[in-house]
Amino acid sequence: MPGTRNTGVLALGGIALAALLTVIGHLEVNDDLNPWALTVSDFAVSDRGGVIDVAMVVLALATVALLYGLRRTGPALPGRPAEPSRPAEVLLGAWVAGLLLAAVVPTNEPGTAMATTAYVHRYASVVAFLALPAAGWLLAGRPDLASAARTLRALVLLSLALAVAMVWSAYPGDRVLIGLAERLLILTEVGVLATVALLQARRVTPTRAA
């Protein structure tokens, strides 16, 4: 389907743009901020409304494009038309909602007491970080994504391990290398999106396949 291929290309472009904006955002902020000890949210709040916040919105929109493509190519069953996988769609929707809410509602400045907005930001991020791996695991079971099933499951398992490392760092670990753990977690979770988008972008029309 050409429409599905276009959504894959659009999603890949959005993911690449979000990654570029995030790198720019890290380079533009105060040099005193340590990316290994501070989270991406800590960087974003220091430049409120800056490119990192924009990157989060762009990534959410890229996921929306990906979700649209997935709905158009739901897993086909013998003798029945293609049907979307509802649980995975709901989880991807939760990822999008969590990402947008985290972009709009800032965390607290590093070293300051957490306000209500900071708690909203934290739990929106938690929802997003948990929803995407769950969606990735379900997507690995779709027939149209079978060629990438192992890659998706490997990325999901790695992201869960990194999430555990981040939780350990946030509580008993006294935030040691929490920034590194979070950035690796984000990288693996975005890898799930990029893997699905790449398959969509490679999809060809029946005429071309013939």
C-alpha positions as CSV (number, residue, x, y, z in Angstrom):
1,M,0.0,0.0,0.0
2,P,1.5,3.3,-1.0
3,G,-0.3,5.1,1.8
4,T,1.2,2.8,4.4
5,R,4.6,3.2,2.9
6,N,4.2,7.0,3.1
7,T,3.3,6.7,6.8
8,G,6.5,4.7,7.4
9,V,8.6,7.3,5.6
10,L,6.9,10.1,7.5
11,A,7.4,8.3,10.8
12,L,11.1,7.7,10.1
13,G,11.6,11.4,9.2
14,G,9.9,12.4,12.4
15,I,12.0,10.1,14.5
16,A,15.2,11.4,12.8
17,L,14.1,15.0,13.3
18,A,13.3,14.4,17.0
19,A,16.8,12.8,17.5
20,L,18.5,15.8,15.8
21,L,16.5,18.3,17.9
22,T,17.4,16.4,21.1
23,V,21.1,16.5,20.3
24,I,20.8,20.3,19.5
25,G,19.0,20.8,22.8
26,H,21.7,19.1,24.7
27,L,24.4,21.2,23.1
28,E,22.5,24.5,23.7
29,V,21.9,24.1,27.4
30,N,24.1,25.2,30.3
31,D,27.5,23.5,30.2
32,D,27.2,22.8,33.9
33,L,24.5,20.2,33.4
34,N,25.9,16.6,33.4
35,P,24.1,14.3,30.9
36,W,25.1,11.2,32.8
37,A,23.7,12.5,36.1
38,L,20.7,14.4,34.9
39,T,17.7,13.2,32.9
40,V,16.5,14.6,29.5
41,S,13.7,16.2,31.4
42,D,16.2,18.1,33.6
43,F,17.8,19.4,30.4
44,A,14.4,20.3,28.9
45,V,13.2,22.3,32.0
46,S,16.4,24.4,31.9
47,D,15.3,25.5,28.4
48,R,11.6,25.5,28.8
49,G,9.7,25.5,25.5
50,G,13.0,24.8,23.7
51,V,14.0,22.2,21.1
52,I,13.9,19.2,23.5
53,D,10.2,19.9,24.2
54,V,9.6,20.3,20.5
55,A,11.5,17.0,19.9
56,M,9.1,15.2,22.2
57,V,6.1,16.6,20.3
58,V,7.7,15.6,17.0
59,L,8.3,12.1,18.2
60,A,4.7,11.8,19.4
61,L,3.4,12.9,15.9
62,A,5.8,10.4,14.3
63,T,4.1,7.7,16.4
64,V,0.7,8.9,15.3
65,A,1.8,8.5,11.7
66,L,3.1,5.0,12.5
67,L,-0.2,4.1,14.3
68,Y,-2.2,5.2,11.2
69,G,-0.1,2.9,9.0
70,L,-0.6,0.0,11.5
71,R,-4.4,0.5,11.4
72,R,-4.3,0.3,7.6
73,T,-2.4,-3.0,7.6
74,G,-3.8,-4.9,10.5
75,P,-2.9,-8.6,10.7
76,A,-4.8,-10.6,8.2
77,L,-6.6,-13.8,9.2
78,P,-7.4,-16.7,6.9
79,G,-10.6,-15.9,5.1
80,R,-11.0,-12.6,6.8
81,P,-10.0,-9.0,6.0
82,A,-7.1,-7.4,7.9
83,E,-7.9,-6.3,11.4
84,P,-6.0,-3.8,13.6
85,S,-4.5,-5.1,16.8
86,R,-6.4,-3.0,19.4
87,P,-4.3,-3.6,22.5
88,A,-1.1,-2.5,20.7
89,E,-2.9,0.6,19.4
90,V,-4.2,1.5,22.8
91,L,-0.6,1.2,24.2
92,L,0.8,3.3,21.5
93,G,-1.9,5.8,22.2
94,A,-0.8,5.8,25.8
95,W,2.8,6.4,24.7
96,V,1.7,9.4,22.6
97,A,-0.4,10.8,25.4
98,G,2.3,10.4,28.0
99,L,4.9,11.9,25.7
100,L,2.8,15.0,24.9
101,L,1.8,15.5,28.6
102,A,5.4,15.3,29.6
103,A,6.3,17.8,27.0
104,V,3.6,20.3,28.1
105,V,4.0,19.8,31.9
106,P,7.6,20.4,33.0
107,T,9.4,18.7,35.8
108,N,11.1,20.6,38.6
109,E,14.5,22.4,38.3
110,P,17.4,20.1,39.3
111,G,18.0,20.3,43.1
112,T,14.6,21.8,43.9
113,A,11.6,20.3,45.6
114,M,9.0,18.5,43.4
115,A,5.8,20.4,42.8
116,T,2.5,19.0,41.5
117,T,3.5,19.6,37.9
118,A,6.7,17.6,38.4
119,Y,4.7,14.6,39.7
120,V,2.4,14.8,36.7
121,H,5.5,14.9,34.4
122,R,7.0,12.0,36.2
123,Y,4.0,9.7,36.0
124,A,3.2,10.7,32.4
125,S,6.8,9.6,31.6
126,V,6.4,6.4,33.4
127,V,3.2,5.6,31.5
128,A,5.0,6.3,28.2
129,F,8.1,4.3,29.1
130,L,6.0,1.3,30.1
131,A,3.4,1.5,27.3
132,L,5.8,1.5,24.4
133,P,7.7,-1.8,25.3
134,A,4.4,-3.5,25.9
135,A,3.1,-2.3,22.5
136,G,6.4,-3.5,20.9
137,W,6.0,-7.0,22.3
138,L,2.4,-7.2,21.0
139,L,3.5,-5.9,17.6
140,A,6.1,-8.6,17.3
141,G,3.3,-11.1,17.1
142,R,1.7,-9.5,14.1
143,P,2.0,-11.5,10.8
144,D,2.9,-8.4,8.8
145,L,5.8,-7.6,11.2
146,A,7.0,-11.2,11.5
147,S,10.4,-10.4,9.8
148,A,11.2,-8.1,12.6
149,A,9.8,-10.1,15.5
150,R,13.1,-11.0,17.0
151,T,14.5,-7.5,16.8
152,L,11.4,-6.1,18.4
153,R,11.4,-8.6,21.2
154,A,15.2,-8.0,21.8
155,L,14.7,-4.2,22.0
156,V,11.7,-4.7,24.4
157,L,13.7,-6.9,26.7
158,L,16.6,-4.5,26.6
159,S,14.4,-1.6,27.4
160,L,12.9,-3.4,30.4
161,A,16.3,-4.1,31.7
162,L,17.3,-0.5,31.3
163,A,14.0,0.6,33.0
164,V,15.0,-1.6,36.0
165,A,18.4,0.0,36.0
166,M,16.9,3.5,36.0
167,V,14.5,2.7,38.8
168,W,17.4,1.3,40.9
169,S,19.4,4.4,40.2
170,A,16.5,6.7,41.1
171,Y,16.0,5.1,44.5
172,P,18.6,2.9,46.2
173,G,21.3,3.9,43.7
174,D,21.3,7.6,44.7
175,R,20.7,8.6,41.0
176,V,24.1,7.3,39.9
177,L,24.3,7.4,36.1
178,I,20.6,7.9,35.9
179,G,21.0,10.1,32.9
180,L,22.9,7.4,31.0
181,A,20.4,4.8,31.9
182,E,17.5,7.0,30.7
183,R,19.1,7.9,27.5
184,L,19.9,4.3,26.7
185,L,16.3,3.4,27.6
186,I,15.0,6.1,25.2
187,L,17.3,4.9,22.5
188,T,16.0,1.3,22.7
189,E,12.4,2.4,22.9
190,V,12.7,4.7,19.9
191,G,14.4,1.7,18.2
192,V,11.1,-0.2,18.5
193,L,9.3,2.6,16.6
194,A,12.1,2.9,14.0
195,T,12.0,-0.8,13.3
196,V,8.3,-0.8,12.6
197,A,8.5,2.4,10.6
198,L,11.3,0.9,8.5
199,L,9.1,-2.1,7.6
200,Q,6.3,0.2,6.7
201,A,8.6,2.4,4.5
202,R,9.9,-0.8,2.7
203,R,6.4,-2.0,1.9
204,V,5.6,-2.1,-1.8
205,T,2.4,-2.1,-3.7
206,P,1.0,-5.3,-5.2
207,T,1.8,-4.0,-8.7
208,R,5.5,-3.5,-7.9
209,A,5.8,-6.8,-6.1
210,A,4.5,-8.5,-9.3
